[in-house]
Amino acid sequence: QVQVVESGGGLVQAGGSLRLSCVASGSIFRINHMGWFRQAPGKQRELVAIITSGGGLNYADSVKDRFTISRDNAKNTVYLQMGSLKPEDTAVYYCNAVIMSNGMNTRVYWGQGTQVTVSS
């Protein structure tokens, strides 16, 4: 079994910071890319940031100057450091990971989501 779990969401004032964490566990052979998506009420889920297995970084234009994605391969963990938060960042944030299991089966996994609320 492979599982992906996010944590770190909460309520923060505009201009503040939060760090989200996502841990993958289970029968993992290799983790390829890991990323963060978010979904606000009434809107489609959108890509926030992604980090590849080679360390390549990609950010949505709306967050690239404020958010930082990183990963700790030894801990099977990806982080999203969010700074200069704005009310429009309010959303449920989801972790996404492409993982090859020990059975050499590559699949896409999603976390359950963590709520981020930014007050003005």
Secondary structure, DSSP 8 states (H G I E B T S, - for coil): -EEEEEE--EEEETT--EEEEEEEEESEEEEEEEEEEEE-TTS--EEEEEE-TT--EEE-TTTTTTEEEEEEGGGTEEEEEE-S--GGG-EEEEEEEEEEETTS-EEEEE---EEEEEE-
